[in-house]
Amino acid sequence: MSTNKAYAVFEDDDVVLSAIPKLKERKFKVTDVISPFPIHGLDHVLGLKRTRISVCAFMYGATGTSLALLMMWYMNIFDWPMDIGGKPSFALYKNLLAFIPVTFEATVLCAAHGMVITFFLRSKLLPGVEPHVIDDRMSDDRFVMVINVKNDSEKAAAHAAMMEVGATYVKN
């Protein structure tokens, strides 16, 4: 056995959406659909849970807010207090309104960079990683369905079932 996945290539997103429940009825485990654009309802049909990426975004933003406030406290109050325009320089809360723009920008900066880094790590889009291209047109106008199989006989049955539900062709 060369691989434990069976691939089917489709030409229409509606055919893909209607094929998944039919394959699940036959006890095949559809694990992924690679699509050139988002397909509405695909997450629900595949049974995917909601991602926790928003929790990461909040944590990165909270880190940015904390670092910005710590930086401004250290620079303006602890290390080098200066009297600028009569503003008191002995407490952070007295100058908090003046620090809001910098705090907001640091929050957005840390959240955005953290989300990009998290996306690249979770998607395995790292330098030097070769992409797994199943079909040359899967990023243009084709849809690739991935089914996990255990052995060669189950792979043959999966290929036959995928052709029955509307696949253009199947690949190993």
MOHUQUI-V558018 format. One record per residue. RES is the residue in one letter. PHI is phi in whole degrees, -180 to 180 (999 if undefined). Layout:
RES/PHI ; RES/PHI
This chain:
M/999 ; S/-89 ; T/-149 ; N/-103 ; K/-131 ; A/-117 ; Y/-118 ; A/-126 ; V/-108 ; F/-118 ; E/-104 ; D/-133 ; D/-71 ; D/-67 ; V/-66 ; V/-63 ; L/-63 ; S/-79 ; A/-78 ; I/-61 ; P/-62 ; K/-65 ; L/-72 ; K/-67 ; E/-62 ; R/-87 ; K/70 ; F/-94 ; K/-99 ; V/-81 ; T/-99 ; D/-159 ; V/-132 ; I/-97 ; S/-132 ; P/-74 ; F/-150 ; P/-65 ; I/-107 ; H/-65 ; G/92 ; L/-67 ; D/-60 ; H/-66 ; V/-67 ; L/-75 ; G/81 ; L/-79 ; K/-80 ; R/-66 ; T/-77 ; R/-102 ; I/-67 ; S/-67 ; V/-65 ; C/-62 ; A/-61 ; F/-63 ; M/-65 ; Y/-65 ; G/-65 ; A/-64 ; T/-64 ; G/-63 ; T/-63 ; S/-63 ; L/-64 ; A/-65 ; L/-65 ; L/-63 ; M/-62 ; M/-70 ; W/-63 ; Y/-64 ; M/-71 ; N/-94 ; I/-118 ; F/-85 ; D/-83 ; W/-141 ; P/-70 ; M/-130 ; D/-90 ; I/-117 ; G/65 ; G/80 ; K/-75 ; P/-70 ; S/-121 ; F/-117 ; A/-150 ; L/-68 ; Y/-66 ; K/-72 ; N/-110 ; L/-59 ; L/-64 ; A/-72 ; F/-92 ; I/-60 ; P/-60 ; V/-67 ; T/-63 ; F/-62 ; E/-64 ; A/-68 ; T/-63 ; V/-66 ; L/-60 ; C/-68 ; A/-65 ; A/-66 ; H/-66 ; G/-63 ; M/-67 ; V/-65 ; I/-64 ; T/-62 ; F/-60 ; F/-64 ; L/-69 ; R/-69 ; S/-88 ; K/58 ; L/-98 ; L/-105 ; P/-61 ; G/90 ; V/-86 ; E/-80 ; P/-73 ; H/-94 ; V/-96 ; I/-86 ; D/-138 ; D/-63 ; R/-104 ; M/-71 ; S/-105 ; D/-105 ; D/-147 ; R/-116 ; F/-121 ; V/-112 ; M/-103 ; V/-115 ; I/-124 ; N/-79 ; V/-130 ; K/-99 ; N/-148 ; D/-67 ; S/-69 ; E/-69 ; K/-66 ; A/-65 ; A/-66 ; A/-65 ; H/-61 ; A/-65 ; A/-67 ; M/-68 ; M/-68 ; E/-67 ; V/-89 ; G/118 ; A/-69 ; T/-71 ; Y/-160 ; V/-117 ; K/-133 ; N/-88
